[in-house]
Amino acid sequence: QVQLVESGGGLVQPGGSLTLSCTTSGGSVNLYNIGWFRQAPGKEREGVSCIGSADGSPWTKDSVKTRFTISRDNAKNTVYLQMNNLRPEDTAVYYCAAGLRWCSSWATDYNYWGQGTQVTVSS
């Protein structure tokens, strides 16, 4: 079973940057699509970005695509989410997830989840 661990969250001022890391282990990790999701208190979990297992086909949510960039380093078993020009509305718990089917924007299409890392954007 695939295990995922997120890191890199924390408190950052508006306009600042953070890089989140998702380190994976177990099974054929490189066969999985890795997605980033976020969930703010009282809100639904939403897809932020995803990078495919085969060709790397990435996508990023339209509302953040000019500020967030996803990348993958298979040698390090790590997927990154570079977040620039952060805004207070980006505050949420960020999760990475591994999926078997495709690079979906739906949380229900992913099989394995990390515990999440808190990102707080505040002055």
Summary of the structure (lengths in Angstrom):
residues: 123
radius of gyration: 13.3
end to end distance: 40.0
largest distance: 41.7
contacts: 375
relative contact order: 0.32
helix: 10%
strand: 47%
